[in-house]
Amino acid sequence: MGPSLSNQPVTVAQAFTQAAAQWGELPFLCVLPETAGIYSVPSGEHRYAAFEAQVQALRAQYAAAGYGHGHRVGLLLENRPAFFLHWFALNGLGASVVPINADLRSAELEYLVQHSEIALAVALPERHASLRAAAQAANRPMAVMADGDTPPPAPFAPPETGRTPDVSSECALLYTSGTTGRPKGCVLSNRYFLHSGHWYATIGGLATLRAGQERMLTPLPLVHMNAMAYSTLAMVLTGGCLTVLDRFHPATWWDSVRRSQATVVHYLGVMPAMLMKAPGSEHDRLPQVRFGFGAGIDRRLHMPFEERFGFPLLEAWAMTETGAGAVVIANHEPRGVGSSCFGREGAEIELRLLADDGSDAGVDEPGELLVRHAGADPRFGFFSRYLKDEAATAEAWSGGWFHTGDIVRRGPDGQLHFIDRRKNVIRRSGENISAVEVESVLLQHPRVKAAAVAAVPDAVRGDEVLACIVTEPALQGDADKATLATELVQWCLGRLAYYKAPGYVGFVAALPLTTSQKVQRGELRTLALSLLEQGLCVDTNALKKRQAA
């Protein structure tokens, strides 16, 4: 069982200081040789006490340079250990960090610099010029430094001078992926991060964390809340060791699991699909791995994966906005393996499923998921607000509930099942089709490298499914396209209801992605319509017929 928060740290920095005092000689971070080689940093382990000493030294440098409560500092450091060093040092002064995705380019950087009003960017040297150009274009005073440099003088005074950092102080500003519009800046407090770690440290069941014993491996980016909030704070609050890869490498994943001695791994839904494509091996089963924590595994792969690799994948649901204020995880049996089940809400969460007509959805009826924290403060543990967007914050909290935009159903046993994002649902002849479900099936085909589906207009059915496919290897002419399109639709027909299979298949060089590698749904719809209008896709509607049982 994880420790209680009886000592009541009020900042992330205080929580780390307490961890260093309790578990000083235990490892906090493990840098594997493969990650060290990619990042050109030393491999090995960073122990709590030694890392805390570095944090305090850097904190003193930042204080001397004039950084303090209310400042925001951008961190473009990818998944390097330096990310944690600067985060904790700045947090101790009441400064907020703004993780910057290394894939952002000029227009995106300009927007982030202008919108977030960061005073400083700590970045990889090769990105300094682009950051300075973004600050100039945004007409913002902003300093730039590399890790290891002495912090330059703060370009302006701390906005909240004289206030002591506490649980309500801004800890980080995380930007949403922007799949349908410009990214929103989610203001996240110290309470948000501390509660995320506390929730994970005490949730128990199949996800029990043993104090001072766990070694957690994540390939997920520190610019997102999963790695930054759940993984990091769970390890800090339980004295665990965190191994952060630069990204997910399918070919070397299991080697990394072994070398890190991971007892817990974090995953995204696409990872199991890619790992299951590899040939079976006598080394598949890793007894030291106790569980995986993630979301989005294709339901048809869930049980086969667990049987092959020997540990449970615990499906969970949360959003950047909800944090652990409303998080659900299937960490107790029965878990509904193979049914897109992510458990049921605990006593600390209130939940509604809202049907299209505004009524509460019945058993096995889909509805939009609405959540809030139980008790006197329905926003406890949630994001504080969308930066500079009071209207969007109010809309998200309409009626006193946070509207997630996710479509979910509740089974007769009370378990919750994820269907899709509301904006991703395709409506064909009265049937709701989940884009994610169709994409998951397509991704299992051996020649599919990437896949995304969108709705295109159909005069009879309202919508039809168009699949955009990136192949591996590349296609060889129109005949190959037609043959593979037929093969892909037949592949879907053997695994999905006939109406869910693509009516059109378009082959593309790449999918439109956000900087966090999520499908840019707005751009995808434009691409799909363009492929249809220009006749650049294979019409497979004739194959979509009801199949015999």
N, C-alpha and C positions, 0 to 999 in steps of 0.2 A: 504494500500500500504506500502511496506517495505521502509526503509530509503535509501537515496542515499549514495554513498560512497564519498561525497564531502570532508570529512575530510581526505580521502586517507590514511587509515592504510596501512602500507607496509608489515606487518607481521600478522600472526594469533594472536600473543600475544598482539599486539597493538589493534587489533579489539576487543579482549576481554576486555582490559583495558578501551576502549571507551564505551563498553556496560555496564561495571560496573559503570562507571561515570554517564551514562544516566539512567540505570535501576537498580541501586544498591540494592533496597529492593525487587525486583521481583525475583522469583525463577529461577535459571538457570538449576538445575538438580533436579529430583524427583526420590528417591529410594523407590520402593514399598516394603512392608513387605515381600512378597514372594521372591523378588530378594535379599533383605537384609539377609534373612535366608539362602539362598543358598551360598551367598558370605561371610557370617559372618561379615557384615558391618552394621552400623546404618541405619535405615530407616528414611525417612523424606526428607526435601527439603534443597538444598544448594542455598543460595541467591548470586546474582552476586557480591556484594561488599565483602561479607565475603569470597567467593571463591577466589576473586582477591587478597585479603590479604594473603591467603595461597599460592597462586601462587608466589607472590612477595617474600615471606619468603623462599620458596623452591628455587626460582631462585637465591637468594643471596647465599644459601648453595652450589648450583652447581657452581656458579662463584668462590666461595672461594676454591672449590676443583679443579679448573683448567679447567672446561668444557667451550667450546666456539664455535665460528663459524667454521663450517665444521666437527665437531664431529658428529658421529651417535650413538644413544642410543637405544637399543632394549627395548621394553615394552611388557612384558608377564604378563598382568594384567587382561586379559579378558575384560568384559564390566563394570568393577568397576569404581567408581568416580575417583579413583587415576589415571586412564589412562589420564583423562583430566588435572589433576593437574600437572603431570610430563610433558605432552606434552606442555602445555602453558608455564611452567617455562623454559623448555629447548629451546623452540622456541624463547623466548625473548633474549636468548644469541646467537642465530644463529645456534644452534645445531638441527640436524634432528632426528626424531624418526623413529624407524623401528618396527611397530607392529608385534608381534610374536604370531602366532596361538598356543594356549595351546595344541593342538593335535599333534604338531610336535614331532617326536622322533629322536633318536640319529643321523642317517645319514642326516635327513632333517635339524636338528639344526646345525650340522657341516657345511653343505653347506651354510646355512644362515649366520652363524658367519664368515666363511671365505670370502664369497662373499661380504657381506655388510661392513665388517671391523668395526663392532660396537666396541666402546671403553668401553661400559658399558651395562649391562643388568639389568633392574629393573624388578624383577620377583617374582612370588609366591614362598615362601620359599621351598616348596616341589620340585621345579624345579631347584634350585640352583646347585645341584650336576650334573644334566644332562647338564646344560649350561656350567659349568666349564669343564666337560669332553669334550664337543664339542669344546670349545676354545682350549683345550690342543691338541685335535686331529687335529684341523685346524692350530695349531701353531700360534695362535693369542693372543696378549696381550689384555685381556678383564677383567674388574672388574664386580662383581655381587653384587647386593644389593636388599633388600626388601623395599617395600613402608614403610615409616616411619623411615628408617635408615638415618643416615647422609651420604651423598654421599662420597664414597672413592675417594682418589686422582685420577685424570685422568691418565691413563697409558701412554699417550703420549700427546704432545702439540696440541692445536687446529690447524687443517690443514690450516685455513684461518685467522690467527691472524691479527688483524688490520683492517679487513673489517667490515663495519657496515651492519647488516642484512637488506635486502631489498626484494622487490617483487620477484626477481629472485633467492634468496637464497633457498636452498633445505629445505623444511619443513618436508617432510616424504619420506620414501622409502617403497613402497608397492609392495609386490610380487604377481604376477599373480598366478592363481590357479594351473597352470601346468597340464592341462588336457591331453596334448599331448606330454609333455616333461618336462624338468627341469624348475622350475619357473623363470620368468624374473623379475628383480628388476626395477620397474617403479619409476624414480626420479620425485618427485612432488614438485613444488615450492610453495612459499607463494601465488603467483598470482593464481595458480591452485585452492587453497582452498578458497581464497577470492572471486574469480570469481564464483566458485560453489555456495557459499552462496549468493552472489549478484544476480546471475541468479534466484535462487529459491525465494529470497526475493522480486523480482520485476517481475516475470513471469506473475502474475495476472491470470485473467480468473477464472476458477473453482479452481485453486491452489493459489488464493490470500492469502497472509499471513498478518494478522492484527498485527501491532506493539504492543508489550506488552500484547497480548491477547492469543496467540496460546500455546497449550500444545501438544507436539508431542511425540508419542510412537513408538519406534522401537525395534524389537527383533533381528535386524541384527547385525552382529559382527563389532566391531570397528577396526578389522584388514582389513576391506574392505572400499572402498571409499564411498559407499552409506551412511553409518552411520557416517563415519568420516568426509566426506566433505559436502555432502548435508544436512544431518540432523543437525549436530553440527553447521556449519557455518550459516545455515539459521536461527537457533534459536539465535545465538549470534548476528547476524546483525539485528534481529527484536525484541530482548528482550523477546524471548519465553522461555518456559520451556521444557526441553528434559527429557523424561523417557526412560531409556535403560534397557531392560530386559536381563537376562543372555542368553536366547534363546527363540524360539517360543515354547510355551506349549499349544497345542490345547485345552486341557480340561479346562484350566484356562484363556485362552486368553481374553474372554469377561469380566471376572472379573477384569483383569488387566486394560482393557480399561476403565471400570467404575471407578476403584479406582484412576487411574491416571488423570481422567477427560480429557482424550485425545480429542482434536478437530481435530487432524490429525494423521493418522496411516500409517506406512510404511510396505510393504509386499513383499514377493516373490510369484511367481506363484503357488507353491505347497500349500501355506497357505489357499487360498480360497477353494481349492479342499478338504482339510482336514476339514475345518470349515463347508462346505456344507454337509458333511457326518453326522454331528450331528443332532439329532431330532430338529424340529422347537420348538420355545418357545415364549411365550408372551413377553419375555425380549429381543428378537432378535434386535429390532430397538433401536438405540441409537442416539437420536436427536442431541447430542452435537458434534458427529463426522461429520465433514464437508466434508472430502474427504480422500481417501487412495492414496498413491503414491507408485508405484512399477512397476513390469513388469512380463510378462509371465503367466498371468491367462489364463486358457483354455477358448477359445472363447465361448464354449457352456455353460460355467458356469458364464460368465460375467454378462449378464442381470439377470439371476435368483438370483445371489448374491446381486446385487444392489436392486432388488425388495424385497428381503427378509430382508436385513439389513439396507436399507434406505439411503445409501450414495454412491457416485460414486467412482469407482476405476479408477484412472487416469494412464493409461499405458504410460510408458516412455521408451526411449532408450538412453543408453550411455555406455561407457566402462571406465575402469580404465585409459586407455591411453587418451581418449578424454576429460574426465572431463566435464565441462560445455562449453568447447570450441566448442563442437558439441554435443548438447543434444537435443532430440526431445521429446515432451510430448503432449498427447491428452488432453489439458486443456480447450478446447473450443468446444461447440456443433456445428455441430454433431460430435460425437466421434467415430462413427463406432463400437459401442458396439456389440460384438459377431462376429467380423471379424478379430481379431488379429491386429487391427489398433493401431498405436501409434502416430497418428497425422501427422503433416507436418512440415517441417523445417521453422524456422523463417528467417528474413532478415539477421541475423548475421551468417548464416551457408550457405555454398555452398555444394552441394551434387550431386553425380552421382550414377547411378545403372549400373554396368558393366556386360554385358552378357558374356557367355562363350567364344564367338568369339572375345571379346575385344571391341565390339560396345556398344553403349548406349542402354540399354534395353527399350523396348516400354511399352506402357500402359498395365498393368496386366501381364507383362513378368518379371520373376524373374531375379535378378542380384545382384552381390556383391555390398554392400554399401561402397562407397568411400566418405569421408567427409573432410572438412577443414573449418577453420574460415574465414569469409569474411573480406575483407580489406587488409591492408598492411602486416599483420602478419598472415599467414595461420595457424600458430601453437599456436596462442594466446589461453590460457586456457587449452591447452593440456599438457600431460606429457612432461618433458624436454628431456628425453632420457631413453633408457634401459641401466642400469648400466653395464659398461664393455662390451658392445655389440654394437659397432657402426654399424656393418654389419646388425644386426636385426633392428636397428633404421632406417637405410637407406632403407632397404627393406620395412618396414612398411609405409614409406613415399615415395615410388616409384612414380615417375612422378609428385610429388608435391601434392599428395593426400594421406590421411591416409587410408590404406586398412584395413577394419574392419574384414573381414572374415565372415560377416553376410550376409545371402541371404534375400533380401527384394523385394517387388513389390510395384509399385505405381498404385493406382486405378484411374479410370477416373476423380474422383473429386480431385485428387492431394494428397489424403491421403496415408500414407505409411503403409505397412502391413508386419509384421515380419514373415518369413518362418522358418528359422533355421540357425545354424552355418553351414558354407559351408562344414566343415569336418564331419558334422553329417548327411548330406543328403545321402539317400540310393537310388541308381539308379536301378530300376527294370523294365525290358522290356521297357525302354525308359521313364518311369515315375519317376519323382523326388519325393521321400517320405521324409518328415520331421520326424526325430526321435523324436523330442520334441512333435509333434502333436500326434503321436501314444502313446507315454508315458503318455501324459496328459489324454487320453481316458482310458488307462489301470488303471491309478491311481484312477479313479472314481469308479472302481469296489469295492464292499465292502470287498472282501477278499484280495485285493492287498495292501500290506504294502509299497512296493517299486517296481519300474519297470524301466527298461532301455532296449532299443532296439539297435541292431547293424546289419550291413550287413554281410551276409555269402555268399560264392560263390554258384552260381546256373548255371549248365551247359547250360540251355536254356535261362534263364532270365537275366543272368549277376549277379545280386544280389537277395537275398531273405531276408526277415525280420525275425530275430530271437529275441524273447523277453525273457529277463532274469527277473524272477519274484521272489520276496520275499513275502510270504503269511502270512496271519494272520487270524485264527490260523494256526499252522504248518500242513502240509499235512499228511494224514494217508495212506501211501502205494501207489503203482503204479496205482491202480484203481482210487483213488482220484486225482492223477496227471492227468490222461487221462480225467477224467470228468471235472476237472477245466480248463484244457487247451482248451477243446472244448467250454466250457462256456465263456472263455475269448475271444476266436476268434469270437464267435457269438456276444458277446458284442461289439466287434470292428466293425463287419460287419453291425451292426445296426446303427453305428455312423460315419463310415468312408467308403471311396471307397474301394471296395473289395481288390484291390491290396496292400493297406496299412496295412491290417490285418497281424498279424504274421503268417508266414509259419511254424515256429517252436516255441515251448514254452519250455524253460528250467527253472526249479525251483532251486533256489540257497538259501543258508543261508544268504548271504549278497552280496551287490553290491560293486565293487571296487570304492572307493570314494577318492577324494582329501581331504586334511585337512579342506577345506572349505565346505565339504559335497556335492561337485559337482561330477557327474559321471566322473571317470577317463576313458576317451573314448578309449585310447590306450589299457589299460588293459581290458576294456570291450570287445573290438574286439577279443583279445586273448582268453578271457573266452568263448565268443560265439562260436568261431571256435573249441575250445576244446570240448565244450558240443556236438557240431554237430559230430565231428570226432569220439568221444567215444560213440555215441549213447545215450547220457544222456539227450536228450530232446524229447518232443512229436512232431511228424510230423503232422502238421495240414494243409498241403498244399491242401488236398482234399476238405477242407471246403471253400477254397478261390475261389468262383465263382461269376460272375457278379450277382448282386442282382436286382430283379425287382423293379421298381420305387415304 
